Amino acid sequence: MVKAASVYDLVQPLVTLGQEKRLNQWLAKYIKIPARSSVLDVGCGTGLLTAAIAASHPDVTVIGIDASTTMIAVADRKRRSQNCTYQTALAEKLPFPAATFAAVSSALFFHHVHFELKKRCLQEIYRVLKPGGRIIIADMDVPYTKLGWALSLGAWLLFRQPEIKENIDGKLNGLITECGFEDVEKPARFSGYISVWSAVKGE
Ligand SMILES: C[S@@+](CC[C@H](N)C(=O)[O-])C[C@H]1O[C@@H](n2cnc3c(N)ncnc32)[C@H](O)[C@@H]1O
């Protein structure tokens, strides 16, 4: 993972077909966060989305968590700021009390974890969100272009990870609803294979 963390920022624009900046800036603008509240970015990697949210919302506190200490070390070195910090933690066991965050974001994390873990992570996100809080998730979904299909099936054939296949089969959508979220929508798509989900925790 040390190597992955050090080259991650170079690889990410390639796997998103040049859309990495556009995607993160779109998410950072779309997420609605009340002033002086806190946001959690789950599976933050090197902090690309975490830092984009912090830059667009200087009046909120953003925390990025990731299971990998080397990813967190890179995020901390490159993208820590006054309102943006990082810590090592598991998405399925978030070290925060219930109803802590006004919003939770996550980009390209869920295709890394298997179905039961996807569910546990969504349940944990639900727990730490305040009532009325919003989630915004960008991840692999049923592809919608030929290139998107080629990339997704290529990744699936290369890595043979059921976690990826679950996303290509569109299983994330139902899980979000099953975990209690309401008003589940897909407001945007990127790169032929990435969907954005938006949903809220009821009051
Ligand atoms: C493809 S990267 C996405 C990073 C970042 N969100 C972005 O968009 O650039 C996926 C990240 O999920 C992290 N991850 C995998 N399993 C995890 C878990 N159970 N809890 C927290 N992070 C995890 C990996 O360490 C990796 O940094």
The ligand as an SDF file (V2000), in Angstrom:
LIG
                    3D

 27 29  0  0  0  0  0  0  0  0999 V2000
   -9.8000    4.0140   -4.6790 C   0  0  0  0  0  0  0  0  0  0  0  0
   -9.3950    4.6750   -3.1040 S   0  0  0  0  0  0  0  0  0  0  0  0
  -10.4160    6.1480   -3.0820 C   0  0  0  0  0  0  0  0  0  0  0  0
   -9.7480    7.2810   -2.3650 C   0  0  0  0  0  0  0  0  0  0  0  0
  -10.4370    8.6360   -2.4400 C   0  0  0  0  0  0  0  0  0  0  0  0
  -11.7610    8.6010   -1.8710 N   0  0  0  0  0  0  0  0  0  0  0  0
  -10.4690    9.1980   -3.8380 C   0  0  0  0  0  0  0  0  0  0  0  0
  -11.5560    9.3460   -4.4120 O   0  0  0  0  0  0  0  0  0  0  0  0
   -9.4080    9.5040   -4.3770 O   0  0  0  0  0  0  0  0  0  0  0  0
  -10.2100    3.6240   -1.9570 C   0  0  0  0  0  0  0  0  0  0  0  0
   -9.7290    3.7980   -0.5210 C   0  0  0  0  0  0  0  0  0  0  0  0
  -10.5460    3.0190    0.3590 O   0  0  0  0  0  0  0  0  0  0  0  0
   -9.7200    2.6100    1.4360 C   0  0  0  0  0  0  0  0  0  0  0  0
  -10.3640    1.4970    2.1670 N   0  0  0  0  0  0  0  0  0  0  0  0
  -10.5160    0.2060    1.7450 C   0  0  0  0  0  0  0  0  0  0  0  0
  -11.1710   -0.5050    2.6920 N   0  0  0  0  0  0  0  0  0  0  0  0
  -11.4430    0.3580    3.7200 C   0  0  0  0  0  0  0  0  0  0  0  0
  -12.1350    0.2360    4.9730 C   0  0  0  0  0  0  0  0  0  0  0  0
  -12.6610   -0.9290    5.3480 N   0  0  0  0  0  0  0  0  0  0  0  0
  -12.2380    1.3240    5.7620 N   0  0  0  0  0  0  0  0  0  0  0  0
  -11.7100    2.5150    5.3770 C   0  0  0  0  0  0  0  0  0  0  0  0
  -11.0450    2.6860    4.2120 N   0  0  0  0  0  0  0  0  0  0  0  0
  -10.9150    1.6270    3.3840 C   0  0  0  0  0  0  0  0  0  0  0  0
   -8.4000    2.2490    0.7700 C   0  0  0  0  0  0  0  0  0  0  0  0
   -7.3380    2.2540    1.7130 O   0  0  0  0  0  0  0  0  0  0  0  0
   -8.2830    3.3530   -0.2890 C   0  0  0  0  0  0  0  0  0  0  0  0
   -7.5290    4.4380    0.1690 O   0  0  0  0  0  0  0  0  0  0  0  0
  1  2  1  0
  2  3  1  0
  2 10  1  0
  3  4  1  0
  4  5  1  0
  5  6  1  0
  5  7  1  0
  7  8  2  0
  7  9  1  0
 10 11  1  0
 11 12  1  0
 11 26  1  0
 12 13  1  0
 13 14  1  0
 13 24  1  0
 14 15  1  0
 14 23  1  0
 15 16  2  0
 16 17  1  0
 17 18  1  0
 17 23  2  0
 18 19  1  0
 18 20  2  0
 20 21  1  0
 21 22  2  0
 22 23  1  0
 24 25  1  0
 24 26  1  0
 26 27  1  0
M  CHG  2   2   1   9  -1
M  END
$$$$
